[in-house]
Amino acid sequence: MTSVQVDKQHDGNEAAEQAPEEGYQRGLGNRQIQMIAIGGAIGTGLFLGAGKAISMAGPSIILAYAIVGLVIFFIMRALGELLMYRPVSGSFSEYAREFLGPFVGFVTGWTYWLFWVVTGITEVTAAATYVQYWNKGIPQWAAALVFTVALFGINLISVKIFGELEFWFSMVKVTAIIGMILIGLGVITLGFSDAGDTASFTNLWSHGGFFPKGIGGTLMTLQIVMFAFLAVELVGVTAGEATNPKKVLPKAINTVPWRIGLFYIGALIIILSVVSWTVFKPGVSPFVAAFQQIGLPAGAGIVNFVVLTAALSSANSGMYSTGRMLRDLALNGQGPKFFTKLSKNGLPTWGTGVSVAMMLFGVYINYQWPGEAFNYVVSFATISGMWAWIVILASQLRYRAKANRGELPQSEFKAPGSPYTSVFALAFIAMVIVMMGVDPDARISLYAAPVWALILGVGYLCIKRRDAANGLTAGTTPQDASAKGSKD
C-alpha cells in the first residue's frame, strides 16, 4: 500500500480491518515467525562482541543488558502497535511515510536497505573467516562467494524456504546458549570440571565489586549493548508475508522480555559466575573463554560453528529485507519502478538480486582494500540501524495521537505505558548517540551519517522535480495502484 492509498483508506475515518494484499505469499507460519524473532535478538554481538563489553564494565554489563533490553521491549511494543494497525511488508518505512512525511519514509527505506547491504557484506565476509578455523586452505573470497550464491538461491525459491532456514539457524543459536547455561549451572552447583573449584556466583562481585570500572565504564558499554540488538525489528518486515499477522506478530513481540532475560542476562550471569570477568578480553568470545576455563577442548569449535550460523543467519535476513525495502520504495515512487516486479512465487527478485550484487561487490572491496575507507562504510551500519528504531517510536507517537483524537482506528495491540515509554526510549537512544560521539572508536559512525544524509537529500530533490514535472504529489507513481500487482 502506498501513501496515496493510505490517505484514501482513511477518508471518512474508515480503515480496513486487514492490510491489503501486496502481492506477496503469506508463507511464514507461527513457528517460523517465532524463531525469526528469537534469532533477530541473538547474533555475533552476543557471541563475540560481549567480550569487549565485559572487559570495559565487568559484571555490571548484566545491568547494561537489562536496561537496554527494557528499551528494546518498548521499541518492539511500539512497532507491534503499528503492525496491528496496518501489517504491511514495508513496515516502519511505510509508517514513517504515513505519519512523518514522504521524505522521512524515503530516508528510512533507503537507510534500512543500506544497513542490511553493509551488514550482509560484513557477515558473509565474517562467515568466510570462520570457515578457516577448520580449513585454512580455503580462500576467504571463495567461501564468501559460495555462501552468498547459496543464500541468494534460497531466497529465490520461496519465502517459506527462507523462514525454514531461519528457523534452523535460530535453533542452533538457542540450543548453544541453553547448553552453555546448563553446563555452567552444573559447574557452579556440582563443582565438576577444571573450573569447579573457582566457579561461584560470588564472582559477580568479588573481583573489584559489581562496578569494577565505575558507573562511567558501564555507561560507555551501552552503545555496544545497543548494537548487539540491531535487527530485532526485522520481525516487522515479515508482516506482509505472515500467515496470520494479527495473531502471530503480537505473540512474537511479547516474547522479547524472556528472550532477553534468558539468552542475554541469564547467559551472562552464568558465564561471569563460572569465569572471573578479569579473564575476558576484547575480540575473544566469552563463550570460548568459558569453555576453555571449564576444560572442554571442543568448546572453541562449537562456538565457532554457532557464530558461523549466526553470521549466515544475518546475511540471509539481509537478503530477505533488502528486496522488500526496495519494492516498498518503488511502489511509492521513491525507487526504480522495476523493483515493483514479483516472481511467480511472489518474491521481489529484482530488489534482492541488486542487493546481492552490492554485497558481492562489497566482499570484493573488503578483499582488495581492507583499510580505513571500508571501515567507515561498515561503521555506518550501527547508526543506520538505530535510525529505524527512532522512526518506529516517532511514528507510534504520531499514530497514537491521531487514534486518540478519533482520526484513526485504535490498534488491537497498544504499547503499554505509551507515550511515556516511547519518549523514554527516544531519550535513551539520544543519550547513546551522544556517548558515541565521546568514544573515539564509535565516533566514526557519526562521521558517515552526514554524507549519507546529503546523498539522500539530493536524491529526494530529484524525485520531487520529477514528480512536479509529471504533475504528481512527491513520492507517488502515475499508476499507484496498478504498480503493486505487477509480475515478471
N, C-alpha and C positions, 0 to 999 in steps of 0.2 A: 504494500500500500504506500502511495506517495503522499507528499504533503498536501497536494490539492485534494486528493481523495479523502484525506483525514478531515479537511475543512468541510467538505460536502457531507461527510458522515455525521458531523457534529451540528450541522444546521438544524435548528429547532430543538436543540438539546437531546437529539436522538443518537444512539450508538448501537452498533450491532452487538449482539450477545457474544459472538465469537469472531475472532480475527478472520478476515477473508483469506482464501487460499492464495498463495503466492506462486503457485506452480510447482512447489517442492512436494516430495513424497513424505508423508508422515511415517517414517520408518524407525524412529528412535523410541523404544519402549521404556517402561519404568526401570527395569534392571540396568539398562544402558545409561539412561539419564542419571541415575543414582551414582554409578561408578564414574561417569564423566565429571560429576560434581565433586566426588571424592578425589579423583585424580588431579583436578584443577587446583586443589589445595595442597597437593603433595608433589614436590618436584626437586630439582637439584638444589634449590635454595635451602631445603632442609638437609638433604643427604650430604651436601658439600659446603654450602655457604654458612651453615650454623657453626662450623669450626672457627671462623673468624669472629663471629658474634660472641661466642663463648670466651675467646681469648681477650675480648675487649671489655666484657661485663662480668664474667664469672657466672655463678649460679643465678644472679638476678636476671639473666637472659630469659628465664622462665617467666618472670613478671612481664618482661617486654612482650613476649609472645602472647601472654594472656590479655594484655591491654590492646595490642594490635588486633588480636583475634576478635575482641569485642567490637572494635571499629569495623572490621571486615563483616561481622554479622549485621551491623547497622546498614552497611552498604548493600549487602545481599538482600536484606528485607526491603530496602528502598527499591531495589531492582525488581524484587518479587511483586511489589505493589503495582509497578508499571506493567510488568508482564501479565498480570491478571486483568489489568485494564485493557491491554491490547497485545496479545502474544504474537509477535512477528519476528522473522529471522533477522531483520535489520537491528533489532533490539535497541540498545542505547543510542545508536546513530539515528534511528527513527524518532526516538523520544526527544533527542536534542533538537532535531529538525522541527518537531511539533511544538515544543514548549520553550525553546531557547532561540529559535530562528534558523533559517536555512544556512546561514554562514557557519553557525556552531555545528550543525549537522554535517556540513561539508568537512569541516576541520576534524570532527570526531571520526567520521568514516575513514578518511584517508590516513589519519594518525593511527587508528587502530589497525588498519591494513599494514602500515609500515612497521608497527610494533611486532606483528606476527611474522612479517617477512624477515626482519632483523633477528627475531627470536629463532625462527626456523633455520637461518644461516648458522647461528651460534650453536644451536642444539645438534644439528646434523654434523657440524664440524666436531663438536664435543663427542658425539657418539662414535665418530671415526677414531678419535684418540683412545676411547675406552677399549675398542677392539684390539688395539696394540698391546694391551695388558696380556692377552693370550697369544698373540702372534705379531711380533714387531716387524715381520717381513711384509705385512700388508700395507701398501702405501695409503697414507691418510686420504688423499684425494680420491682413490679408488673406492674405499669404504664409504666415503661421503656420497659419491655418485650412486653407488648401489642402494644405499638407504633412501636417498631422495627419489630415485626412479621407482623403487618398490612401494614407498608410501604414496607417491603420486598415482601409481597404478591402482592401489587400493581405493583411493579417493575417487577414481573414475568408475568404479563398479557400481556402488550404491551407498546411500547414507547408512543403511543397516550394517554393511560390512565395516564402515568406519566406526560405528558405535560398538560393534563386537570387538574390534581390535582395541579400542579404548578401554573396553570392559576388562580385557585380559591384561593390558598394560597396567591399569589401576590395581587389578587383583595382585599382581606381582609386588607392587609397592606396599599395598596394605598388608599382605602376608609377611613381608620382610620386617615391617615395623612391629607388627603384633608379635612375631617371633622374637625380635630383639627385646621387647618388653617382657615377655615370658621368661626368656633366658636370664635377663637381668634380675628379675624378681627372684628367680631360683638361686642366683649367685648371692644376692643380698640376704635372703631368708635362710637358705640351707648351707651357704658357705662353701660350695664346691667351686672348682676351677682355680687357676692361679691368682685370681683377684678375690677369692673368698675371704682372705684374712683382712683385707682393707676395704672391701665393699661395704658401705653403710650409708643410710640416709643422712648421717651426720656430716658427710662430705659436702652437703649443701650449705653448711655454714662454718665448718671447722678450718677452712683454709683462707683466712682473711675476712671471714664473715660472708653474709649473703650478698653484700655490695662491696666486694674487694677493691673495685676501681672507682667507688663512689657513685652517687646518683648521676653525675655527668657522664661516666662511662656507659651507664645503662641507656641514657638518653641518646647517645651517639650511635647506639645499635638499632634504634627504631627504624632508621631508613633501610638497614639490611633486612630487618624482620619484615618490613612492608614489602620489600622486593620479593621475599620468599612466597608471598601470597598472590603475586601477579598471575593472572589467568584464572583466578577463582570465578570471575564474572563470565567465563566462557559459556556457562550453562544457559545464560540469557540468549546467546546466539542460536541455541538449539530449539528455541521456542517455535519457530516456523516448521520444524520437522519432527516434533514430539507427537506421539500418537494421541495423547490426552493431556495437553499442556496445562489445563486448569486444575488437574489432579496431580500430575507428576511433578511439575516445577515447584509448587509450594512444599511438597514433601522433601524434595532435594535441598531446597534452601533452608528448611528448618533443621536439617541435619548438620548445618555448619558448626554450631557450638560444640556438639560432641565429637565431631571430626577433628576440630582444632584441639579440643581437650585431650583426646586420645592420641592422635598422631603427632602432635607437636609438643604440647605441655607434658603429657604422660611419658612420651619417649624421652624427652629431655630430662625429666626428673629421674628416670631410671638410669640413663647414661651418666648423668652427673653424680649419681649415687654410687655407681659401680666404679667410676674413674674420677679422680680429682680434676676439677676444672683446669688446674695448672698444667695438665698433660696435653691439652688440646692446643693446636696451632692453626693459623690461617692456611687455607689450601689443603688441609688434611681432613677427610671426612670424620666427624665424631663417631660415626658408626664403625669405621675401620679401626679407629683408636680403641674403642671399647672392646671390639672383638679381639684385638691383639692383647689387650690387658687381661682378658678372660683366658686367653690361651687357645683360641680356636684358629688354627692356621688357614682354614678355608674361609674365614670371615672376610678377608680382603677381596677374594674372588666373588663371594656372594654379593657384597656391597657393590662391586664393580658391575656385576650383571644387573643389579637393581637400578643403579644410576644410568646404565645404558638404556634400559627400558623407559626410565623417566625422560631421558633426552629424546628418544624416539616418539614417546607419547606427546611431548610438547611440539615436536616437529609435525606430527600427524594432526594435532589440533590446529596448528598454524595453517596448514594447507586447507583444512576444513573452513576455518573462519575467514581467511582472506578472500576466497571465492564468493562467499555470501556477502561480505562487506562491499566488494567491487560491484556486485549485481545490485545491491541496495542503492549504491551511489548512482549507478547508471539508470535505474528506474526513476530516480528523482532528478534526472538531467544534470547530475554532478559528476558524471564519468562517461567514458566512451560507450555508445549505445550497444555495441556488440557484446558487452558484458551482460546484457539482459538475457541472452540466449541460454536455454537449458537443453541438456541432452535428453534422450528418450527416457532415461531413468530419473529425470528431474534434478540433474546436477548442474551447477554453474561451471561447466568445464573450461570456458574461456577465461574466466576470472582466476580459477585455480591454476590453469596452465601458465598464464602470465606470471602469477605469483611464484610458482615453482621455478620458472626461468630466472626470475630475480634471485631466488635462493641459490640456484646453481651458479649464477654469476658471482654472488657474494662468497660462495665457497671458494671459487677460483681466486677472487681478490684476496681472501684470507690466506690462501696457499701461497700466492705470489708476493704479497706485501703485508705481512702480519705486523705492521708497525702502528704508530700512533694514529694515523688517519683512520684506519679501520676501527680502532678502539673508540674513537669519537662517535662513529656511527653506532656501534654496539651499545655504548653507554646511553644513547638516546632512548633505548627501549624502556629503561626504567621510568623516566619522566612521562613518556607517552602512555605507558600502562596506567599510571596514576591519573592521567587526564581522563581516561574512561570512567574512573571512579568519581571524579569531580562532576562530570557530566551526569552520571546516574543520580547523584544526590541532588544536584541543582534541578534536574528535570522532575524528580519526585516532589520536590518542594513546590514547584510551579503547578504540577498536576494536582497535588493535594489542595492547594489554594483554590484552584478552579473547581474541583469537585465539591469543596465545602461551600462554594458560592452557588452550587447547583448548575454550573455551566457544563459539567461533565459527569458521567455516572461514577459512583463510588466503586473503588476496587473491592473485590471479594477477599483480598489478602493484604490488609493495611499494615504498614510498618508500625510496630508498637513504639510509643513514645515520640513519634514524629509530630511536629517538626524539630523538636529539641535534639533527638538522636542524630538526625541528618545534619543539623547545624554543627553539632559537636564533632561529627566525623569530618566535615569540611574544615573545621578549625584545626583538627588534628593533622589532616593532610597538609594544610598550610604550614603548620609548625615543622613537619618533617621536611618540606621543601626548603624552608629557611635553614634547617640544620644541614641539608645537602650543600648549601652554599658555604657553610662553615667548614665542612670536611673537604680537604683538598682532593681526596680520592673520589668523592662523589660529585664534586663541583663541575666536572667535565660534562655531566648530564645536562646541566643548566646552560652550558655554552651552546649546545646543539639546538636547543629549543627555539631561540630567536631565528636561527637560519631556516628551520623548517616552517616556522610561522610566516616568514617573509615569502617563501615559496608558495605556501597555501594562499596567502593574501593575493599574490599576483594571479594565481590560478583562478581564484574566485572572481576577481575583477574581469578576467577574460570570459568567464561564464556569464556574468551579468551583461557584458557588452553583446555577447552572442544572443542572449535571451531578449535583450532590448531591441536588437535588430530584427528579431523574429516576432516581436510583439508579445512576448511571454513574460510571466512573472518569474523572477530569479529562481532557478533550481527546479523548473518543471520542463516537461517534454511536450512536443506538439501533440502527441497521441498518448497521453499519460496512461490511460487505462490499457490500451492495446499492447503497449510495450511489455507489460508484466507477463503476459502469457505467451510470449514468443518462444519458438522452439527451433532447434537446429534443423 
